[in-house]
Amino acid sequence: MRFSKFKAVTILLICGTSIYLSLPSFFNNALLFVPSYLRAAPVNLGLDLKGGASILLEVEVEEYLRNYSQQNLDQVLSGFRANGIPYIKAKTNIEGFDIEATSLANQKMLSVIRKLIGNRFEYIEDDNTLRIRFDSSVIEEIKKSLMQQSIEIIRRRIDESGTKEIDLQRQSDNYILLQVPGSDNPGEIKRLLGKTAKLSLHIVADGVTIDNLAKSPIRSNLKVLEIGDNNQKHKVVLYYRPIITGDMLVDAQVSFNQDIPVVSFKLNNVGAKIFGDVSSKNIGKAIAIVLDDKVLSIPVIREPILGGSGIISGNFSVASANELALLLRAGALPAPLKVVEERAIGPSLGIDSIRAGTNAMIIGISLVALFMIVFYGFFGLVANFALIINTFMIIACMAVIGATLTLPGIAGIVLTLGMAVDANVLICERIREELRNGKSNLAAIESGYKIAFSTILDANITTIIAAIILYIMGSGSIKSFAVSLTVGITCSMFTAISLTKIIIAFWHRITKTKRVCTQNIST
């Protein structure tokens, strides 16, 4: 039973590195003497261990569907006007829209509608009203896309750097559960999520005021928005169709213009070209910068803006400018969010959970260790040492991959520790069987490890497959359990087979005769 020096050194390096990486997770002030760029990060703790905020959000799906219907209706009515098709009035609902006309030129109307919004709708003729209803499959696709976009934008707003380990779960058709471990300011979270942050740039209608708007021949292409704070509000008339929208932004940062905080933005290639063309043709005219249907500022175009960048001013403080830049980088929410339920989990509850989980782990390991020593003697001691190293390795791996440790995750770790001992029991029992079959001590040990390996591997692979399915199909705490189970099984394979084997090999080389699995070994 021999090991190459390279293999032995590799195993020892893995064990040593695991202990080093796991120390900050067990001791808060560990490794403070080590430079920060070499210092290991502790494992991330979940909401149930660290405390934090849990917020249930409702995505206003119906409002989004109405807006979707309105956008399609606007396209259709523009097409009707372009093709000389008269109509009396039109209105929208969450399933489509209705168009009332003096007489229905059905085929011509339907031809324009299909050309503009496709064929995935049903229509009903009711007197002089044409009722357009989107297919149920279209509605479901819209809802699914809406929830996916909302989850992604929430993640970018709350955890732009990707270091907070937030948990986002879709709950039924239109609810999202947001959990932010370690958060002590849920008000800030709600403020970040309370703004849709839809940015757009519009040309201000030249010469059109609130007083003469009703007489304007282009009034259907105009809209009125407010600018200013509560004390100095006034209304401005601008073109309905934006020249630039928020989805054309690629970056937004805080900068200073004459020592006043502003938000500088940069557009993508498409936005930069449009902005350059529009600014070249509208020198001397004003552009309204609009956020969530409120005008922030109305700069005047002095010269062509060809670089694809600009600034947004609006009496910002540094904090509000930073917040706006973050919202713009994250993107606009496709639909408003409403806080349905808010819960704060205090750090004391998390400490209690950590204490309970730690105690459970210590008691479990102690009982297993006692069992192994009583029944397997020296081999039990080796297995117990491997169990301790296994614990360090699991925590180190979870810290390195950025996994979040929760109470179900601790349960997964305890389970894998038991499975690691089970692997050693299989090996020891196989060694005993080989000894009973008349093999020499060294041959029995070598054969015991070799034969037990396939059984251990098969059992662990099937468990990993189950864990992968849990991770794919589950959410939140189930995913945490699946991750810790997978990491634990992988580590236990290493410690139960490679680590214990090399310890016994070195031990036998030094002592020549001792007891392993309660059997005598001689050379």
C-alpha positions in Angstrom: 0.0 0.0 0.0 2.0 2.9 -1.3 1.4 6.6 -2.1 3.6 8.7 -4.4 5.0 11.8 -2.8 3.2 14.0 -5.2 -0.2 12.5 -4.3 0.6 12.8 -0.6 1.7 16.4 -0.8 -1.4 17.2 -3.0 -3.8 15.7 -0.4 -2.0 17.6 2.5 -2.2 20.9 0.5 -5.9 20.4 -0.1 -6.5 19.8 3.6 -4.4 22.7 4.7 -5.9 25.1 2.2 -9.4 24.0 3.3 -8.6 24.8 6.9 -7.2 28.2 6.0 -10.2 29.1 3.9 -12.7 28.0 6.5 -11.2 29.7 9.5 -12.9 33.1 9.0 -16.2 31.3 9.0 -15.6 29.8 12.4 -13.7 32.7 14.0 -14.6 36.3 13.3 -11.2 37.7 13.9 -9.2 34.9 12.3 -6.5 35.9 9.8 -6.6 39.6 10.6 -2.8 39.6 10.4 -3.0 38.4 6.8 -3.0 41.1 4.0 -6.6 41.7 2.8 -5.9 40.5 -0.7 -4.8 37.1 0.7 -7.5 36.9 3.4 -10.3 34.4 2.9 -13.9 35.5 3.0 -16.3 33.9 5.5 -19.2 31.8 4.2 -22.4 33.8 3.4 -25.2 33.3 5.9 -28.8 33.2 4.9 -31.7 35.2 6.2 -32.6 32.6 8.9 -29.0 32.7 10.3 -28.0 36.3 9.8 -31.3 38.1 10.1 -32.5 40.7 7.5 -35.6 41.7 5.5 -38.2 39.6 3.8 -40.5 41.4 1.5 -43.4 40.0 -0.5 -44.0 42.0 -3.7 -47.0 42.0 -6.0 -46.2 42.8 -9.7 -49.1 44.8 -11.1 -49.7 42.5 -14.0 -53.1 43.9 -15.0 -51.6 47.4 -15.4 -48.8 46.0 -17.6 -51.4 44.1 -19.7 -53.4 47.3 -20.1 -50.3 49.2 -21.2 -49.5 46.3 -23.6 -53.0 46.6 -25.1 -52.7 50.4 -25.3 -49.4 50.1 -27.2 -50.9 47.7 -29.7 -54.0 49.9 -30.0 -51.9 53.0 -30.7 -50.2 51.1 -33.5 -53.5 50.0 -34.9 -55.1 53.4 -34.8 -52.0 55.0 -36.5 -52.4 52.3 -39.2 -56.1 53.1 -39.6 -55.3 56.8 -40.1 -52.6 56.0 -42.6 -55.0 53.8 -44.6 -58.0 56.1 -44.3 -60.0 53.8 -42.2 -62.5 55.8 -40.0 -63.4 55.0 -36.5 -65.4 56.6 -33.7 -63.6 55.6 -30.5 -61.5 52.9 -29.0 -60.7 51.6 -25.6 -58.5 49.0 -24.0 -58.7 46.2 -21.4 -56.3 43.6 -20.0 -57.2 41.1 -22.8 -57.1 43.4 -25.8 -59.0 46.4 -27.2 -62.3 47.5 -28.7 -62.8 49.7 -31.7 -66.1 51.3 -32.5 -66.8 52.5 -36.1 -69.9 53.8 -38.0 -69.6 50.8 -40.3 -67.2 47.9 -40.0 -64.9 47.4 -43.0 -63.9 44.1 -41.4 -61.5 42.7 -43.9 -59.6 46.0 -44.3 -59.5 46.6 -40.6 -58.3 43.0 -39.8 -55.7 43.2 -42.6 -54.2 46.3 -41.0 -54.4 44.8 -37.5 -52.7 41.6 -38.6 -50.0 43.5 -40.4 -49.2 45.5 -37.3 -49.6 43.1 -34.4 -49.6 39.6 -35.9 -52.2 36.9 -36.1 -52.3 35.7 -32.4 -55.6 37.2 -31.5 -59.4 36.5 -31.8 -62.0 39.0 -32.9 -65.7 39.4 -32.2 -68.1 41.6 -34.1 -70.6 43.2 -31.8 -72.9 45.7 -33.7 -70.5 48.4 -34.8 -67.7 47.3 -32.4 -64.8 45.1 -33.3 -63.4 43.4 -30.2 -59.8 42.2 -30.4 -58.7 39.6 -27.8 -55.2 38.3 -27.5 -54.7 34.5 -27.5 -54.4 33.0 -24.0 -50.9 31.7 -25.0 -49.9 35.3 -25.7 -51.1 36.4 -22.3 -49.2 33.6 -20.6 -46.0 34.4 -22.5 -46.4 38.1 -21.5 -46.8 37.2 -17.8 -43.8 34.9 -17.8 -41.6 37.4 -19.5 -42.9 40.1 -17.1 -42.0 38.1 -14.0 -38.5 37.2 -15.4 -37.7 40.8 -16.2 -39.0 42.0 -12.9 -36.9 39.5 -10.9 -33.8 40.4 -12.9 -34.2 44.1 -12.5 -35.0 43.8 -8.7 -31.7 41.7 -8.4 -29.7 44.4 -10.2 -31.2 47.2 -8.1 -30.8 45.6 -4.7 -27.6 43.6 -5.4 -25.8 45.4 -8.2 -22.4 44.1 -7.2 -23.7 40.5 -6.7 -22.3 40.2 -3.1 -25.4 40.5 -0.9 -26.6 36.9 -1.6 -30.2 38.0 -1.9 -32.9 35.4 -2.6 -35.6 36.0 -5.2 -38.4 33.6 -5.7 -41.5 33.7 -7.9 -44.6 33.1 -5.8 -47.7 32.1 -7.9 -48.6 34.2 -10.9 -47.8 37.7 -9.8 -45.9 37.6 -6.5 -42.2 37.8 -5.9 -40.6 37.0 -2.5 -37.4 39.1 -1.9 -35.1 38.1 1.0 -32.1 40.3 1.8 -29.8 38.8 4.5 -28.2 41.3 6.8 -30.3 44.2 5.8 -31.2 46.7 8.6 -32.9 49.2 6.4 -36.0 47.8 4.6 -37.1 51.4 3.9 -34.2 51.8 1.5 -35.2 48.6 -0.2 -38.8 49.7 -0.6 -37.7 53.1 -1.9 -35.5 51.5 -4.6 -38.3 49.2 -5.7 -41.0 51.9 -5.5 -39.8 53.7 -8.6 -40.4 52.2 -12.0 -37.5 54.4 -13.3 -38.8 54.7 -16.9 -36.5 57.3 -18.5 -37.4 59.0 -21.8 -36.4 62.1 -23.8 -39.0 64.1 -25.6 -38.9 67.1 -27.9 -40.9 70.0 -26.2 -43.7 71.2 -28.5 -42.6 74.6 -29.8 -45.2 77.3 -29.4 -47.8 75.1 -27.8 -49.0 76.0 -24.4 -51.7 74.7 -22.0 -54.0 77.5 -23.2 -53.8 76.8 -26.9 -53.3 73.0 -26.7 -57.0 72.2 -27.5 -56.7 74.2 -30.7 -53.5 72.6 -31.9 -53.8 70.4 -35.0 -51.3 68.0 -33.6 -52.8 67.7 -30.1 -53.2 63.9 -30.5 -49.4 63.6 -30.7 -48.8 65.7 -27.6 -49.0 65.1 -23.9 -48.8 67.3 -20.8 -46.4 66.6 -17.9 -45.4 68.5 -14.7 -42.0 69.8 -13.8 -40.7 71.2 -10.5 -41.3 70.4 -6.9 -44.5 70.9 -4.9 -43.9 74.7 -4.4 -43.0 75.6 -8.0 -44.9 73.1 -10.2 -45.8 74.0 -13.7 -46.9 72.1 -16.8 -45.1 71.6 -20.1 -46.3 70.3 -23.4 -44.2 67.8 -25.3 -44.4 65.2 -28.0 -45.9 61.9 -26.9 -43.4 59.7 -28.8 -40.0 59.7 -27.1 -36.8 60.1 -29.1 -34.7 58.2 -26.6 -35.8 55.5 -24.1 -34.1 54.0 -21.0 -33.4 50.7 -22.7 -30.9 52.6 -24.9 -28.7 53.4 -21.9 -25.5 51.4 -21.3 -24.2 53.3 -18.3 -25.1 56.0 -15.8 -22.8 57.6 -13.2 -22.8 60.5 -10.8 -20.7 63.5 -11.9 -20.5 67.1 -11.0 -21.4 70.2 -13.1 -20.2 73.4 -11.5 -20.0 71.5 -8.1 -23.7 70.4 -8.5 -24.4 66.7 -8.6 -25.8 65.5 -11.9 -26.2 62.1 -13.6 -24.2 61.5 -16.7 -25.4 58.8 -19.1 -24.1 57.0 -22.1 -26.2 55.6 -24.9 -25.7 52.5 -27.0 -24.9 52.8 -30.7 -28.5 52.9 -31.8 -29.4 55.6 -29.2 -26.3 57.6 -30.0 -27.2 57.7 -33.7 -30.8 58.7 -33.0 -29.7 61.3 -30.5 -27.1 62.7 -32.9 -29.6 63.0 -35.8 -32.4 64.5 -33.7 -30.1 67.0 -32.0 -28.6 68.1 -35.4 -32.1 68.8 -36.7 -33.5 70.6 -33.6 -30.8 73.1 -32.6 -32.3 75.8 -30.4 -35.2 73.6 -29.3 -35.8 72.1 -25.9 -35.7 68.5 -24.8 -37.6 67.2 -21.8 -35.9 64.6 -19.7 -38.7 62.5 -18.2 -38.5 60.0 -15.4 -41.7 58.1 -14.5 -43.9 60.7 -16.2 -42.3 63.6 -14.4 -40.0 66.1 -16.2 -36.7 66.4 -14.5 -35.2 69.1 -16.6 -35.6 70.8 -20.0 -32.2 71.6 -21.5 -31.9 73.4 -24.8 -30.0 71.9 -27.7 -27.1 74.3 -28.4 -25.2 72.1 -30.8 -25.3 68.5 -32.3 -24.7 65.9 -29.6 -22.8 63.2 -31.5 -21.0 61.4 -28.7 -24.0 59.5 -27.4 -23.7 60.9 -23.9 -25.4 63.6 -21.9 -26.3 64.7 -18.4 -29.4 64.8 -16.3 -29.8 67.6 -13.8 -32.6 68.2 -11.4 -31.5 69.7 -8.0 -30.1 66.4 -6.9 -28.2 65.7 -3.7 -25.3 63.3 -4.0 -27.4 60.5 -2.5 -30.4 61.0 -4.8 -28.1 61.3 -7.8 -26.4 58.0 -6.8 -29.8 56.4 -6.4 -31.0 57.6 -9.8 -27.8 56.4 -11.5 -28.3 53.0 -9.9 -31.9 52.8 -11.0 -30.9 53.7 -14.6 -28.1 51.2 -14.7 -30.5 48.5 -13.4 -33.2 49.3 -16.0 -36.8 50.3 -15.7 -39.2 47.9 -14.0 -41.7 46.7 -16.7 -44.5 47.1 -14.2 -45.0 48.8 -10.8 -44.4 46.7 -7.6 -46.6 46.8 -4.5 -45.3 45.7 -1.1 -47.8 43.2 0.2 -46.0 41.9 3.3 -42.8 42.9 5.0 -41.0 41.0 7.8 -37.9 41.9 9.6 -35.9 39.0 11.1 -33.6 40.3 13.9 -30.0 39.3 14.3 -30.8 37.7 17.7 -33.1 35.1 15.9 -30.2 34.4 13.5 -27.8 34.0 16.4 -30.2 31.6 18.1 -30.5 29.6 14.8 -26.7 29.4 14.5 -26.4 28.3 18.1 -29.1 25.6 17.6 -27.6 24.4 14.3 -24.0 24.4 15.8 -25.2 22.4 18.8 -27.0 19.9 16.7 -23.9 19.5 14.5 -21.6 19.1 17.6 -23.9 16.6 19.2 -24.3 14.6 16.0 -20.5 14.5 15.3 -19.7 13.6 18.9 -22.1 10.6 18.9 -20.8 9.4 15.6 -17.2 9.8 16.8 -18.0 7.8 19.9 -19.6 5.0 17.9 -16.7 4.8 15.5 -14.1 4.6 18.3 -16.0 1.9 20.2 -16.7 -0.3 17.2 -13.6 0.3 15.0 -10.8 1.3 17.3 -7.9 3.0 15.6 -9.7 3.1 12.3 -12.5 4.9 14.0 -10.0 7.5 15.2 -8.8 8.0 11.7 -12.4 8.3 10.4 -13.1 10.9 13.1 -10.1 13.0 12.1 -11.2 12.8 8.5 -14.7 13.9 9.6 -13.2 17.1 11.1 -11.3 17.8 8.0 -14.4 17.1 6.0 -16.3 19.8 7.9 -13.5 22.4 7.2 -13.6 21.4 3.5 -17.3 21.8 3.2 -17.3 25.3 4.8 -14.3 26.3 2.7 -15.9 25.1 -0.6 -19.2 27.0 0.2 -17.2 30.1 1.0 -15.2 29.9 -2.2 -18.2 29.3 -4.5 -20.2 32.0 -2.8 -23.0 29.7 -1.6 -25.3 30.8 1.1 -25.5 28.8 4.3 -29.0 28.4 5.8 -30.6 26.1 8.4 -31.5 23.6 5.7 -27.9 23.9 4.5 -26.7 22.9 8.0 -29.0 19.9 7.9 -27.4 19.0 4.6 -23.9 19.2 6.1 -24.9 17.0 9.1 -26.4 14.5 6.6 -23.2 14.4 4.5 -21.0 13.9 7.6 -23.1 10.9 8.5 -22.7 9.6 4.9 -18.9 10.2 5.2 -18.7 8.0 8.3 -20.9 5.4 6.5 -18.3 5.2 3.7 -15.6 4.5 6.3 -17.8 1.8 7.9 -18.2 0.1 4.5 -14.4 0.2 4.0 -13.7 -1.2 7.4 -16.3 -4.0 7.1 -14.9 -4.9 3.7 -11.4 -5.1 5.2 -12.7 -7.4 7.9 -14.3 -9.6 5.3 -11.1 -9.8 3.3 -9.2 -10.8 6.5 -11.7 -13.5 7.2 -11.1 -14.8 3.6 -7.4 -15.4 4.5 -5.7 -12.4 3.0 -2.7 -10.7 4.6 -3.3 -7.5 6.5 -1.9 -5.2 3.9 -3.6 -7.0 1.1 -6.9 -6.9 3.0 -6.6 -3.1 3.5 -5.8 -2.5 -0.2 -8.5 -4.8 -1.3 -11.0 -3.3 1.2 -10.5 0.2 -0.2 -10.6 -0.9 -3.8 -13.8 -3.0 -3.5 -15.7 -0.5 -1.3 -14.9 2.3 -3.7 -17.3 1.3 -6.3 -20.2 0.9 -3.8 -19.4 4.3 -2.2 -19.2 5.9 -5.6 -22.5 4.5 -6.8 -24.3 5.5 -3.7 -22.9 9.1 -3.8 -23.6 9.6 -7.5 -27.3 8.7 -7.0 -27.5 11.1 -4.1 -25.8 13.9 -6.1 -28.3 13.3 -9.0 -31.2 13.7 -6.4 -29.5 16.8 -5.1 -29.3 18.3 -8.6 -32.9 17.6 -9.2 -33.7 19.3 -5.9 -31.7 22.3 -7.0 -33.4 22.6 -10.4 -36.9 22.1 -9.2 -36.7 23.7 -5.7 -36.3 27.2 -4.6 -34.8 29.1 -1.6 -34.1 26.8 1.3 -34.4 23.7 -0.9 -31.6 25.0 -3.1 -29.5 25.7 -0.1 -30.0 22.1 1.1 -29.1 20.8 -2.3 -25.9 22.8 -2.6 -24.6 21.8 0.8 -25.5 18.2 0.1 -23.7 18.2 -3.2 -20.6 19.9 -1.8 -20.6 17.7 1.3 -20.8 14.5 -0.7 -18.0 15.6 -2.9 -15.8 16.4 0.1 -16.7 13.2 1.9 -15.6 11.1 -1.0 -12.2 12.7 -0.8 -11.8 12.5 3.0 -13.4 9.0 3.4 -11.2 7.4 0.7 -8.1 9.4 -0.1 -7.4 11.0 3.3 -8.0 8.0 5.5 -6.0 5.7 3.2 -3.0 7.9 3.2 -3.1 8.3 7.0 -3.2 4.5 7.4 -0.4 4.0 4.9 1.9 6.4 6.8 0.8 5.0 10.1 1.7 1.5 9.0 5.0 2.5 7.6 6.0 4.1 10.9 4.6 1.6 13.4 4.6 -1.7 11.4 2.1 -3.3 13.8 -1.1 -1.8 15.2 -4.8 -2.5 15.3 -7.0 -1.4 12.4 -10.7 -2.4 12.4 -10.0 -4.3 15.6 -7.7 -6.7 13.6 -3.9 -7.1 14.0 -1.7 -5.9 11.2 1.8 -7.3 10.6 4.2 -6.9 7.8 
